[in-house]
Amino acid sequence: MTETPVIDVCAVGKRYVKYEDTPTLVGHALRLRSRSRRSALWALRDANLRVERGECIGVIGRNGSGKSTLLRLLAGVTAPTEGTVTVCGQVAPLIAVGVGFHPELTGRENVYVSGSILGLTRRQVDERFDEIIDFAEIEGFIDTPVKFYSSGMYVRLGFAVSVLADPDVLLVDEVLAVGDLAFQMKCFDRMQAVREAGTTIVVVSHNLNAIRRLCDRSAVLHAGEVRFDGDTGEAIARFHELLGETRELDGDTGRDVFRSTGAARLSRFALVAAHDGDAQSTVPTGTLVRFEADLECILDMAAPYLALHVFHESGVLVYGETVPVDGGMRAGEHRHVEVDLPAALAGGSYSAELLLVGLDATLHAAPPSPILFYVAGRDGVRGVTDLHASFRLRPR
């Protein structure tokens, strides 16, 4: 007999009403004579998800894909328009910084209020109070109204109450991005502990390293649909494929950002494995990768340069190099470009662009959109590069 899942999302859709009024004085005057224009906006459509007891599942996707809507449905904050959502047991939702906290109450008072909402008695809160405050690291501010707390203090206290309430289901939305590195590591350790104790965890985050570390399984949401549900590594690869497609279709990068002279054209920009030429969207750190593109010259160029830029997901330029195109290029000439690069990067999301520029930095050509890819980094490595340090312990 199959065990009943702790979370069962079956053919779920969530529809909101989108108002399309014009925020002007003229629009306001016209609304006195006519009704507001409304349309249906489906945040989720035909979503299916089953999560067993003790699983830690990640939910990833671009902004607006329906991730937070899914968590609100699981938390019972809102109801589905169609389909059914079943969640068994006590739920601890941490879906916003300081959710459920009253700004005029002190941290101490909010701990008791939040504890009661999560089903704890006053005696149980008393027993866990010192541990909660110790975990949150705000002992000196516990009797201060939380409206004076920083966002980091808010989330530390909220997370401490949620995980120490021993919930059956823990819902976490992006809160691991708040706080310093030491507190994030403490959160990871605590979540591993509550998972081992049998708690089911659903994590929504844009931090793919955190998802990869915490979750063996992940679901990819795209345009309100579950496009993939399975191994986290495969989910991250699928997410980057969808993100690349979206960027090209939306035209929110290459075509809008770059203003080329039209002297040349770069096409078929791709990331492939250097050893066999297979297309890549996820690469292990340290492996040799190759960027390929086809270059067509439209106008004569005496001294063009090729430039490769690699950016971290935070927007930081990780690597950039510019090299001259020997001999220049003549109109009608075609070249195939190959750039080999060791992916000596820490785990995370990156983008790369290849440009053809002139001596005065004039842009002659750029691909339709940058390449988006994910580096599967080594555990314990942080930052943007992986320098493969060698550690030795010797007796003294």
N, C-alpha and C positions, 0 to 999 in steps of 0.2 A: 504493500500500500504506500503510495507516494505521500510524503509529509507535506502538510499544508504550508505554503510559503508565508513568511512573515509579512512581506509586501507583495501585493498582487495588483498590478495596474492593467486593466483589460479594456482595450479599444477606447481609450480615453481621449476626449477632445475638450478643449477649454476655449470658449469664444468670449471675446470682449466686444464692447460697442465702441467704435472709433468715431469721434465727432470731428467734422471737417469744416468748422467755422473759420472765417477769416478774422484775425484779431485786430481789426481797425475800427475807427469810428463809423466809416461807411458800412462795414459789415455789421456792426452793432445796430445801426439804424435799420438795415434791411431785415435783421432778425425780428424786428418788431412786426414785420409784415409777413414773414415767411418762417417756416420751420427750419431747424438746424438739419444739415445734411449728416446722415449717419451711415456707417457701413460696418460690416462684421469683420473682426480681426481674430483669426484663429491662432492663439499662442501655442496650442498643441492640437494634433489631429491624429487619431487612430494610433495612439501610443500604447505599447504593450511592454511590461517589465515585471519579472518575477525575481524576488530576492529571498534567499533562504536564510534561516537563522545563523547568525555568526558571520555572515558574509560582509565584506567591506567593498562596496561598489563605487566606482567613480562615474561622474556624469560630466562630460566635456562637450564643448560646442562654442561657436562664436557668439558674440553678444546678440540677444534677441532670438536665440534658437529655442527658448522655452525651458531652460534649465531651472530658473528660479520659480517659474510657474509650476513645474513638476514638484519641487520641494514644498511649495505652499499647499498643493493638493495632498501631499503625503502628511503634512502637518495638520491638515484639517482647517487651515485658514480660509480656504475657498473650496467650493464644490465643483465637480466636473459638469460641463454642459452635456456631455454624452459619455457613456461607458461607466465603469465602476472602479473605485479605488478602495482597496482593503488593506488596512495596516493593523496587525495584531500586537497588542501589548502597549506598554507605556512609552510615549514618544517624547523625546527631548529635542525640540527644534532650535537650532542656533542658525537662523536664516537671515539675521541682520545684526549689526553691531548694537548691543544693548537692547535687543528685542525684549519687551515685557518689563523693562525697567521704568520706574516713575522718576522723572528728573528731579523732583523736589524731595524725594526720599533719600536717605543716606545709603551707602553701600550695605551696611548691616541690615537695614530694613528691607532693602531690595533682595537680599539673600533669602530672607524668610518668606517674602512674597513670592519670589520665583520658585523657591522650594515647595511651597504649598501648591502652586500651579502645576508643578511636576509630580504631585501626588505624595510628597513627603509630609510627615507629621512634624509638629514643632519639636518634638523630642528627637526625631531623626535629624533635623537640621542642627539642633544643639550638638548632637554627637559628631557631626561632620563639619561644623562651623570652622574650627581651627584649621582643619585640613584644606577647606575651601579658600580661606584667606591666605594660608601659606602658599597654596598653588598659584593664586592670583598675584601674589607679591605686592599687595596694596595695604599692608597692615597699618601704615601711618595715615591712610586716607579712608579707612573703613567707616568712620563716623562723619564723613563729609558728604553732602548731597552730590549725587552722581552727575548732576548737570555741570559740575566743575571738573569732571573726569576728562582725560584725553581719550581719543578713540581706542588707543592701546589698553588703557585701564578698563574701559568699558568691556572690551572683548575678553580680556583676561578674566574678569570677574564672571561674565556670562558663561564663558567656556568652563570655568571651574565648577560653577553650580550645575551645569548640564551634565558633565561627565561624572561628577561625584554623586549624582542622583541615582546612579545605577539604572539607566533606562533600558528598555528592551530594544528601542530603535533610536539612534542618534542621527539627526539631520544636520549637516554642516555645510554652510554656503560661504565660501571665500574668506572665512575668518582667519584661516591660517596665514593669510597674507599680511595680517596686522601683528605688530609686536616685533621685538628684536629676535635675532637668530637663536639665542639661548631659550627664549620662551617658545619659539616654534618647535625646537627640538623636544622640549618638555611636552608640548601638545602631541607630537608624533608618538612619543613613548606612551603617553596616557591612552591615546586612541588604540595603540596596539594592545595595551593591557585590557581595556574594556572589550575589545574584539575577542581576545582570548577567553574572556569571561562569558562570552555568548551573546554580546550585544551586536545587533545588526547596524551597520554604518553606511550612510549614503553621503558621499562627499562631492560637492560641486566646486570646481576651482579652475582658474586659468593657469595655475602653476602645475604644469604637466610633470615636473619632477616630483612634486608632492603626490600627485595621482599615481605615478609609476611606483613610488616607494610604498604607498599605503594599500593600493588596490591591485589584486590579481585580475580583476574583471572590470571593464568599463563600458558604458553606453555612450554613443555619439549622437547628440541631437543636432538636427539641421533643419531649419525652417519649420520647426514644430513637429518633426518626425524623428523617430528612432531609426537612424540609418545603419547603425552597427551596435551589436551587443556581444561582447566576447573578451578575449585576451586583451589586456591593457596595451601591450606593445602594438598589436594590430589596430586597436582602437585609435591610438595616437597617430599611426600612419594614415588611417582612413580620415581622421580629422584634418590632417594637413592636405590631403588630396582635395577634400571638399572646400577647405579654406582657399586653396589655390584657384579652384574653379570659380568660387565666389568673387574673388578679387578681379579675375579677368572679366567676368560677366558684368560686374558692377562698374568696371572702369575706374575704380577708386585709387589706382596707383599709376601705372605707367602712362596711360593716355592723358590723364589729367595733370599729373605732376610735371612730367618732362615736356620741355618745349624744344624740340629738335629742329635743326636747320633744314632737315630733309636731305642732307648730302649723302646719307647712307641709310641702310635698313638692316636691323638685327632681327632675326627670326629664329624659331625653333630653339629657344633658350631652354636648356634642360640640365638636370643634375643626374649623373649616371655613375655607376661603379667603375673605377678606373680599370679593373682587371677583366671585366666582361661586357661593359657597355650597357648593362641593365639599368632602367630608370630607377631612381631612388627617391623616397620621401622620408625615410628613417635610416640613419647611418650610425653604426657603433663608433664611439669616440676613438680617435687615433687611426681610423682607416683612411686609405687614399681615395678621394673622390674626384670626379671630373665634371667641370662645367663646359657644356658644348653650346655653340650657336652658329648659325649661318649668317654671313655678312655679305651684303650686296652694296656696291658703291654706285651711287646715283650721279654724283658730281666729282670731278677731280679733286683730290685732297693731297697736298704736298707733304704734310707731317702730322698725321693723326696719331692719337694714342688710345690704347685700350685700357680701361680702368675696371677693376673688380673690387666691389665693396661687399663685406659680410657684416650684417647687423645682428645683435642680440635682440630678443623679443622686447627688451626694455627700451630699445632705440639706440643703445650704445654701439658705436662703430667698433667692431672687434678687429677687423683687418681690412686694409685697403692698399692696393698697389696699382701703379700706372706704368705701362711699358710702351715704348714707341713702336709703331708699325713701320718696319724698315722698308725704305723705298717708296713710301706713300702708296696711294691707290688711285686708279684711273676709273672713269665712268664706265659702267658695265662690267667691272671686275667683280668676281665672286671669291670669297674666302671662307674656309671652315675654321672656326675658332675652337681650340681646346685648352682648358686651364686646369692643370692637376694641382690638387691641394690636399694636404693631410688634415683631416678633421680633428685637430688637437684642441677640441672644445669640451667644456663641461656640459653635462646634460641640460637640455632645454630647447626652446624653439628659436630658429634663426631664419634670416632672409638674406638673399644674395642678389646683386644686380650687376650687370655687365654693360658698360657704356663705351661709346666711341666719342672721343672729345678732341678738340683742337688745342693748339699751343696756348691760346688765351682762355682755355677752359670752356670754350663754346661747345655745346652738346650737338653732335652730328647724328647720333643714333642711340636708341635704347630699346630693349625688348618690350613687348606689350605689358608685362607685369614682372615683378621680382619673383624669384623662386623661394618658396617657403619649405623648410625642412626641419626635421627634429633630430637631435643628437641624443642617442641613448648613452648617457654618461655612466661612469663608474660610481658606485656607492661611496659616500664620504667626500666626494670632490665637489667643491662649490666655486662660485665665481663664473667667469665666462671662458676660461682656458683650462686645459688639463695638461700640466707640465710634467706629469709622471714622475713626481718626486720619489726618491729612493730613501726608505727609512731603515735605519740600522740601530739595534740595541746591543751594546757590548758591555760585558762585565767590567767593573772598574777595579 
